[in-house]
Amino acid sequence: MNCDYTLGYCHNGKSRFINNKTDCDHYTLTVTDTGNRRTVVITAKEDISLLYYKEKGVFGETPIEKDDLFLMNGYQSWTDTKETYISEKEHNLKKLPRRLIDAFSFDRYGDYTFYDYDKNILHGYDVFYKKGKNCAFIGSVNNKNAYLIIELNRKSGEITLTGDVKGKDLKAGESFTLCDYVYGDNIEKTLEFYKEFFSAKPYKKFFGYTSWYNYYEDINEEIILRDLSALDSRFNLFQIDDGFETAVGDWLSVDNEKFPNGLSGIVSAVHKKGFMAGIWLAPFVAEEKSRLFSEKQDWFCKDEKGEPIKCGSNWSGFYALDLQNIEVRNYIKGCLKVYADMGFDFFKLDFLYGANLPAYKGKTRCEAAEFAYNLLREALPDKLILGCGATTINAAEKFDYLRIGPDVSLSFNDVFYMRFMHRERVSTKVTLQNTIYRSFMNGLFFGNDPDVFLLRDDNISLTAEQKKALITINALFGSVLMTSDNIADYDEDKKATLDRTLSLFKNGKVTSFERDKNKINISYMIDGESHKITYNTESGVLI
């Protein structure tokens, strides 16, 4: 494959940009291209700091048709991800006033602080495909070194690949892989080839309960034990979500007003029913009102002004822990060990993008996440991990499961003004599309968690038909099926719906799906019979 490429780097404080040159005074490039895999490795002759590596012409001159569809994989697991027409623009924050962005930290949840959005460009990370007259697939296998940013020019149709290598320092004699990806013009065959590079951890399907999407932080021992008692033997997982701790970051301080007997007794009660016990934590961040933040300021990453790096506006605002600090790493591992020793089997670890929101000197963003996620796996070698708010390719082979969309909202598309905010916002509409379009990751990188279904009538604004679509799509496409309902309140119709859904979850298999404007046609098999359903992405119902 013939590509035009540019390498940007700094040498002795001066930025340099070199085109199509494999050898110069400061580096050599080794390019290996087998016709379905391309690898580019740089070896420094002198000390340099990398800025970027760009390639154009991956598939030559490939004409774009108006009905072509492009899968642009979002930066992290909450980022909206779907098959996109060339006519559709990518949502960004550029129309929001800066003071509003700063007040609510909307630019901290995704890639807005380091990627320059352009209305004429669609972009995604690490995995890309094009469906249409001329098909294409690209999948990065450089997950330990650098993200591969795939850009599509909406006007020219040109594809640009960028190795996100900014910040990587190389000493003379050191080598580093700038990009390494498989590619082909047959999606199915190239995807099969891509799968050979990953060995996802074996996983089982889980049907479970989580406390979040009914009570949110307003949980207590009475609520938890009441909802636990309602669950029958069909369940195999019970998870306590956010709200048990006194503050995010103070993981060793359980709120004794809410849980006067601590959590150990609940774990025992969960195990007595034959379920796995799950717990929620956000190990890489701490909120402003936490004791950790007030007492351990030197544990937090700082910006160029010496201010702690904010990760978002949840809770009282929250900040990134410095993972290069050994005391921080020991604290994280120690907290996880306490919950593991307490008997928790299943760990939902959230807001993981906080690991590489800060720039760590000498490392790429990908390397920072790789280091952080390995830290979690080392701390919990024998436990199940469900990642959330994480970069997808770093989660591969480390986490057993990954949430592959944003949080489900209690109304279909959340309150109207949030639709103008960041791409990682709470939205049932968005997460259902992520569930479908990221389904190829299920069993490739990890088991997919599409988030909860909700059938209850109170404390919710989803219509009956929207709830039906949510539970059906989650059952068909996910490996984790969760709810926050107290199922003791279910009437006979809801019980029957749950029975049918569990059969679909255990035995159904999607055979194909196809976008047609605002509809997605889905085909699946169950009990040897073929079925078809159509999902309307705008109304959120099956038609």
N, C-alpha and C positions, 0 to 999 in steps of 0.2 A: 504494500500500500504506500503510495506516495503522499506525503503530508508536508505542508509548510508549517514550520514551527518557530517559536520565539522563546528564548530563555531570558528572564530578567533576574538580575542578581546585584549585590553590592560587593565591591572590593575596595578596601582602604577608604571607606566612606563615600565612594562614588557609585551611583547607579549605572548599570550597563544593560543594554538590551541587544541581544545578538540573534540574528535570523539565520536559520538553516545551516548552522555551523557545528560540526561534531567535535572540532578540536581547536582550541585557542590557548592563549598564555595561561588562562586561569582554570580551565576544566577540559575534560573530554566527555563526550556522550557516547554511550553504547546503545545502539538501537537494534532490537530483535523483533522481527515481524514474520510470523509463520503463515499469515493469510487469515488466521482467525484469532490471533492473540498478538498484541503489540506491547512491548516493554521498553521503557527508556530509562537508563541508569546514568547518573552523572557521577564522575569522579573528580574531586577537586585537586588541582595542582597547587593552589595557594588557598589560604583561608578566605572563604566567601560566605555571604548570607543570601539565601534564595528569596526571590520575590514572587515569581510565578513561572510556569511553563505552559505555553499555549500551542495547540495544534489546530490546523484547519485542513479541510479536504479529506476527512475520514472516509466518506463514501463518494467522493468526487462530486460531480454536478448531478444532484438528484432532484428532479422536479417535484414541487409541492402542489398537491391538489387540495381544493377547498374542503373535501370530506376526509382528508387524512387525519389521523389521530396520533397524538404524541403523549407518551407517558413521561411526565416530569416529576421525579421523586423529590418530595420536599426535604428540607434540610434536617429536621428532626421528626420524631414520631408524631408530634401534634400537628405539624405543618400540613396544610391542605395539599392533597395529592390526587390527581385524577388524569384521565385521558383528556387531552385538550385539542380543540380545533385551532388552526392557525389564526382564525379571526378573533379568538378570545384573548383578552389581555390578562396579564398577571397582576393580582392585587398587591399593592405596596402601601407604604405609609407616607409617601411624598406629599399627599394633599392634606395631611393632618398638620395643624399648627405645631411648631416645635415645642411650645410651652406645654401643650397637651401630651405630646409624646414623652417629654421629660417628667411631667407630673405623675404619669401612670406607667412609665418605663415600658411602653409598648414595643420599643425597638430592642428589647433584651431577650425576647422569647425565641427569636429566630435568627436569621443571618443578616439582619439589617445593619449591624454595626461594621460589617466587613464586606458585604456585597452591595455594589452600586446598582440598584434596580433601574431598569430602562423599559419604557412602555413598548418598545419594539422588540424586546427580547423575552423569550420564555426560558427559564432555567431550572435545572434540577441537579440532583446529586447521585453519583455512583451507578445508577441504573436508569436506562432510557430505552424506549422502543418507539418505533413508528409503524403504525398500521395503515395500509392503503395499497395503492398500485405497486409502489416500491417500498418494501418493508426494510426495517433495520432494527438491530438490537446492539446495545453497548452495556457491558457490565464490568465494573472495576473489581480487580482482585488485589488492589493496593491498600487494603483496609488497615494495615498496620502503619502506614506511612503518610498518606495524603489523600484527601477527598478528591474525587474527579468531578468537576463542575461541568455539566453539559449545557450549552447555550444554543438556542435555536432563534435565528433572526426571522421575525415574522414577515419581513418584507422580501428578503432574498432567499429564505429557506436554508441559508448556510448554517452548518453545525460547527461549533467551536468547542474544543475540549480544553479545560484548564486544570492543571495539577495545582491544587491549593497548597502550595509549599511555602507560603510566606512565613518568615520567621525561622526557617531551618538554617542553622549554622553548620558549616562543614569545615573541618580542619584539612590542611593539605594531606592528600592521600586517602581521605574518607570518601566512601561511595554512598549514594542514596537513590532510591527508586522514585523518579519523578511521576511516572504513570505506568500502569500495568493493567490492561483491560482486554477482554474478549469482545469480538465484534463479528457481525455477520448479517446477511440479508434475508435470513430465514429465522423468524423469532423463536419458534418452537425448538428447532435444532440447536440454535445458539444458546438458548436458555438451558437446554439439557447439558451442553458442554460447560456452561457456566457453573452448573450444580456440582461438577466434579471438583471444583476448587474449595468447596465448603463442606464441612461435616457437622451439620446441626446436631445439637444434643438430642437424643431420643426423648420424646415427650408423650404424655398421655393427655387425653381430653379431660378438662375439669368443668364440672357444673357446681357453681358456688354462689355464695352470698358475700356482699361487701356493704358496709354500713353507710358509705358516702352519699349516694344519690337519693337519700330520703331525709337524713338527719344532718348531713354535712358535718360540721364540727360539734354539733349539739348532741353528742352521744354520752351515754353513761352506762354503768354496770347493769342497771335495770333493763334498759332498752336492748343492750347486747344479748343478755341472757334470755329475754323474752323472745327476740327474733330467732335466736338459736334454737329455742325449744320448739318453734314452729316447723323446723326443717325435718324432712323425712330422709329415708335411707338412699334416695336417689341422689342427694347431694354428696359431694366428697371434699368440699372446701368451704371454710368459714373465715372471712377476713375482716379484721378490725382496721378501719381506715383512719384518716386524720381526725384528731380531736381528743385523743387519750393523753397526749403530752401537755405539759404546762406551756411550752412554746416550741416552735419549730427550731431545731438545733439542740434543745435541751432534752435529749432522748432518754437520759437516765432519770428524768423527773416526770413521773406519771402523776397526773392531776388526781390528788387523793380525795377531792370533793366529788368528782365524777366516778372515780374507781377507788373507793375506800379500802377495798381488799386487794388492790393491785390487779395485775393481769394473769398471774400464775393460775389462779382458780378457774379463770375463763378458759385458758389453754387446756386444763384438765377436763373441763366440761365438754369442750370441742372434741377432744380425743376420745372421751367416753362415748360420744355419739358415732365414732368411727370416721370423723372428718379430719382433714389436715387443717392445722391452725395457721392463719395468715396474718401478717402485720404490715402496716404501711410506714415507711420512713422516707425522708429526703436527705440522704447522708452527706451531700456535697454543699449544702447551704444552711444558713441560719437566719432567722428573722431579727429585725431590729430590736424588738422588745425582749429577746432572749437574754438569759444571763451570759450565755456564751459570747454573744456579740458585745455586751457591755464590759465583760471581764477579760476577754481574750482578743483585743483588737489586732494584735500581731499575728493572729491566726488567719486573717482575711487578706485576700488579694487586694492590691491597691492600684489605682490608675496613676497617670503621669502627674496628677496633682496631689497624690498621696491620700486620696479618698477611697474608701472601700468600694469595690465594684458591685453595683446593684444588679440583681438578676431578674427583678420584676416587682410588681406591687402587691402580690398576694400577701395575706396576713398583714403585718405592720410594715411591709417591705422586707425583702430578703437579699442576702449577699453571699458571694462566692468564697468558700473556704480555700485556703492556699494549700493545694495538694503536694507542693514541693516541701512543705514543712513536715518533718517527721512526727512532730507532736500531734499535728492535725490527723495524719494518717493513722497513728496509734489510737487517737480518740475515736475515729470512725470505726476502725476494726474492733475496738473495745466495746462500743455501743452495740454493734451487730452481734458480737459474741454474747452479750448479756441476753439479748432476745433469742438467740439460738439456744443458749443454755436453759432458757425459760421453757423451751419446748416448741417454739414456733418452727413450722416446717416450710413455710412459703413466705417469701419476702417481696412485697411490692415496693420497689425503690424508685422514687419519683424525682422530678426536676433535675434529671441527670445532665441536662445540657449545661448546668452550672459548672461542670468539670472543665469545659473548654471555652466558656464565654470569655474568661480572661486570656490574654496572650502570655504564654509561658516562654521565657527567653530560651532560644535555641531549639524550640519544638514547633512543629506544625499543630494546627488545631486537632487534626486526626490523631497524632501521636499523644497529645494530652488526654483525649478521650480514651484511647487505647490503654494508656497507663491507668487511668481512673477506673475503667470497667474491669480491668484485670485485678485491681485492688479489691473490688467487691467480690469477685469470684474467689480470690484467695482467702478472703475473710469468711466466706460461706461455702466451703468446698462441697458439702454434702446436702445443701439446702436448695430448694427451688427458688429461682429469681425471676420475677416479672419486672422488666424494665419499663420505665415510663418517662416521657419527655426526653428521649435519648436519640442520638444519631444512629440510624438503622444499621449501617454497615459495621460500626464498632460493636454493636450488640450481638452480631453474628458469632456463634460458637461460645459465647460467654454467658448469655442469659438463656434461660429455658423458654421464656415467653417475652413478648414485647407488645405493649399497647401500640397499635399502628394508626391511631387517629386521636383527635382531641377529645375532651370530655363530652359525653352526652349531655344535652341541655334538656330541661324540663318542658320547654317549648321547642318547637321544631328547629327554629333557626335563631334562638336566643333573642334578646331585646334588639330592636332595630338599629340602635346607634352602635352596637358592638360589631355590626356587619362592616363597618368602615375601619375597624381597628386591625390588629395584627392577624396574620394567617393562622396562628396557633390558638385562636379564640375558641371558647366553648360553643359547640354547635352539633346537634344531632344530624342536621343536613350534611355538614362537612364530614363528620366521622363515618357516616354510612357510605359515602363515596370512597373514603380512604379504605374502609373495610373491603370493598369490592376490588379497587384498583391495586391495592397492595397484597392481594391474595396470593400472588406468585411467591411472596416471601415465606408463606406458611410451609414449614418443613424444609425450607432452603436455608434460612438464617436462624429461625426459631419457630416456636408455635405462636400464631397470631392471636392477640387479645383484642377483640373489636369493641370492648367496653360493654356496659350493661344493657339489658332489656328491662322495661318497666311496664307492668300491666295494671297497676293499682289505679284507682279513680281519684284519690285525694292527693293533694300536694303535687299536682302535675297538670300541664296544659296540652300535652300531646293528645290528639284525637284517637279514637279507637282504631281507625285505619292506619294511622301513623305508628301506633304501638304494635300493630300487627306486622307492618313492614320491618320495624326495628328488630323484633324478635325473630322473624323469619330469616332476614339477611344475616344477623349475627350467628344464628344456628347453622346456616349453610356455609359461611365463609370462615368461621373462627374455630380455634382450638380451645378457647376458654369461653364459657357461657355463664355470665354472672347476672345477678339481680340485687337490688337494694330493697325490694318489697318485703313486707311481713306477709308471707304466703298464708298465714292463718286467716287473713282477711279475704282470701280469694273465694269468689262464688263458684258455682259449678261450671259456668262458661269459661272462667279463667283457668280453672283446674284442667279442663279439657284442652284448652289452648296450650297449656304447659306440657301436658302429656304428648300432644302431637309434635310440639317443638322438640322435646327431648328425643323422640324417635328420629326426627330430621337431623338433629345435632349428632346423634350416634351413627346413623346409617346413611344419611344423605351425602351425595358427592356432586359438586358442581362440575359440569362437563364443558361449559362455555359461557361467556357473557359478551355482550356487544353493545356499545353505546350508539344510540341513534338520537342525536340532538339532546333533548332533556329526558330521554328515556334510556333505560338499560334493560336489554332483553337477556334473561338468565335461563339457562337450561341446566337441569340436574337430574340425577338418577336416585331412586330409593326403592328398595325391595324389587330390583330388576325392572322397574318401570320408569319411563322417561316423563319428565314434567317440564313445563315452561311457565315462567312468570315474567312480568314486566314491571319495573320499578320506575316511578316518576320522580326524578330528583328534585323537582321544584315544589311539588305538593307533598312529597314524602310518603306516598301511598303506593300499594300494588294495584295495578289496573289490568 
